[in-house]
Amino acid sequence: MESAKLTLDPAFEVGPVERRLFGSFVEHMGRCVYTGVFEPGHPTADDDGLRRDVIELTREMGVTAVRYPGGNFVSNYEWEDGVGPAADRPTRLDLAWRQIETNAFGLGEFMAWLREVRAEPVMAVNLGTRGVGEARDLLEYANYPGGTRWSDLRIKHGVRDPYGIKVWCLGNEMDGPWQIGGKTAAEYGRLAFETAKAMRRVDPSIELVACGSSNMRIPTFGSWEATVLEHCYDQVDYISAHSYYDAVAGDRAGYLASAVEMERQIEGVIATADHVAAKLGSRKRLKVSFDEWNVWSQSLFGGESGLDWAHAPRIIEEEYDVAGAAVVGSLLITLLNHADRVGIACQAQLANVIAPIRTEPGGPAWRQTIFHPFALTAAHARGRVLRVQATAPTMPTERYGEVPALVAAATLEDDRLSVFAVNRGDQPLPLEIDLRGLPRATAISHVTVAEDDTAARNTERDPRRVEPRVLDGAVIDGGQLKAVLPPVSFNLVQGKLS
């Protein structure tokens, strides 16, 4: 059996683990909000209608930041509809997902939910059907202490202290032809600049995310980022990246190797941003906000035009298997390995819609397979990300050619070494980790998400079919940490420094 090898040395690092890498996404789409995070009358619901079972699972998952309210939804959203007494809020047509939006859940409910979850908001503003003025007004409502029209309205609504929202997304996927109020790169770049300028005058402390391409496969990828940033580079802190990885389109090995595409996208966006910085003579370095990512059989979705008007319909409620968990684990590893330039990442979405958490109205909530690699990584990726020098056997894919069977990252905090590793291959993979730079490593543990049946899933009837399990056999011997990674698996191998 061919083995994979890693070399770790604490003198060589990528950068600190950014806690915002473990973000999620709540959009008014399908059942993510209604009967997902919010269901008045549910047996676990609190006085605000928030499902406590989902709150507890979100905490367990380790979510640190949540993007809201969209997504495509935000480009037709009027934020004023979602504040104030719920009985006075209008019902609207959401053009993004052909849904009837009651606005029973809005900014106040979202912030109350976040307090319970113990995460920070990543708020998006509508730059599709609206613009500079409405973004400025929302920021004033949310962050200004009082004594002005919009801040006093927040106080009238029962919220005396400002929300203090730090991260703001300037629209969503504005290059997409599906987007309500889509723009050319030049149009959007100018609008982003003017919106950012106005928002910073209200609150100079905020961090702003400009819209990058909606995916790497769109024809304008790269040129969009370049044009947008030439207009607004000095006014923003991040450029966004979005991507979904399809389990149906293409070969299975290519799906398992999806992280190859994520890595190329991150490096392409960084290169474009740095090119603009050089062109402008700017010493500032932008970071990437990878604020939509997940595995999704997108090729099976017929698009919003085929949907009937409904309130909180069941759409793209995908069930994930063990292979999906391995892919999600590899994507998390890729984000960690770019922690020097990726500052925010949000898995889309949190509940029901291509989600790690599933719920039933009036019924239970449960963890999907993809919940587990996220929870393990969020819990144990701490301190500094070390540079991983790896060699591994390769596997053929139609999409990417020959790719390594192993993808891995390592973090070090005080006396704890954590190695996150995915075996993308169909055979067990012996792993040897050279710890000469960490001679005090002693105790060891190995947790895996793997099953003999890689199509195994968690369901309402069998919610614990796939769970992390401890493996025996990992050892440290002669400065070498040795473990065997099961086929198609996500793994956490840890050592303690004495």
C-alpha positions, 0 to 999 in steps of 0.5 A: 500500500502506498503511503502519504507523508507530511512534514510539519515544523512550527517555524513555517506557518500560513497564519493565524486561524481566523474564527470567521472561517467557520461561518454559515448562511441564513437566507430567506429561501425554502425552509431555511428560515421558516420551520428551520431556525424560526417556528413559533409554536414548535415544541422547542420554540422560545418566546421569540419563535426561535427553535431551541433545538436548531440553536443548540445544534448550531452551537454544537456545530461551532458556527462563528458568523452568519451571513444574512438575509441573502443571497439572491433574496437580498437583491429584491429585499426592502429591509424596512419590511422586517423591522417593527411590530410583526403584525404591521409588516407587509407580505411581499413577493420574493422574486429570487425564489418565487416565494411569498415572504411574510416578513415575520422574521427580520433583522430583530429576530435574526439578531436575537437568534444570533445572540443565542447562537453566539455568532456575529452577523455578516449583513448584506445590503440590497444593491439590486433594486435599491442603492446608496441611500437604503444601505446608509439608512440600514446602517444608521438603524443598526449601528448609530446610538440614537438621536436620528431618524433611523436610530430612533426608530430602532429604539422605538422598536425596543432595541436601545443599544446599537447592534454594532454590525461590523461586516457588510456585504455590498450586494450579492452576485451582481454579475449573475444574469439571474440576479434581480437588478444585476449590473455590469462590472463597471456599473457595480464597481461605481455603485459599490464605491459610492455605497461604501463611501456613504456607509463609512461616513456613518460608521468608519469602523465597519468592514466591507465586502465587494461582490466578486464573481458568482462562480469560477465558471462564469465567463467574466470570472477574473475580468469582473474582479479586476474591473470592480476593484479598480473602482472600489479597491480602497473602499473595501476590505474583502472581495467575495467568492462563491462556489458549489460543488456538484455531486452529479455532474462529472466523475465521482473522483472529480467530485471528491477532488472538488477542493482542487477547484476551490484552491484555484479560485482562491488563488485566482481571486488573490492574484487579481486583487494583488494585480489591481493593488500593484496597478493602483500603487496601493500597499493595502492587501484585500482578503477573500470572503468565501461567503457561499460554498457547499456541495450541491447537486445543482445540475438537478435544480431546474431553477427558480422559474420552475417554482410555484409561488409558495411560502417556505416551500421544500426546495433543494433539501439535499440529503448528504452521504459520507462522500459529501462529508469527505468533500466538505472536509476537504473544502474546510482544509483548503480554507485553512491552508489559505488562512493568510488571505481568506478571512471569512467563509460561510457554508450555505446554508444552515438549515434545510436548504443544502444544509448540515442541519435538517428539520421537520415542522413540529418535529425533530432536527438532526445532523446531516453527514456534512455537519460533522467535519465542520463541527470537528474543524471549528472545534479543533482548528485553533492557534496557527495554521502550519504549512503542510509539505505533503507527498501522496499517491495520486488518483485520476479524475476526468475534471482535474487530471491526476490529483493527490489522494490526500488533502491535509492541513495542520494547526498548532495551539499551545500544547495541541497539534491538530491534523485534518486530513481527507483520503479522497481515494477508495483504498485505505491510506497509510499516513506518516507525519514527520514531527522532527520539528515537534519533538515533544509530541506524545499523546495521540487520538484519531477521529474519523467520519467514514463508513464502509458504505460511502452512500450512507446518510442520516435521515429523520428515521435514522439520524445517527447512522453516520457519526464521528468515531474513534479509531485505534492504531495511531501512534507516535514512534521515532518522531513519526506520527502514523495512522491509517485513513479509511477510504473516502474519509475525513479525519482529525488526528491530534497529538499533545506536546508534553 
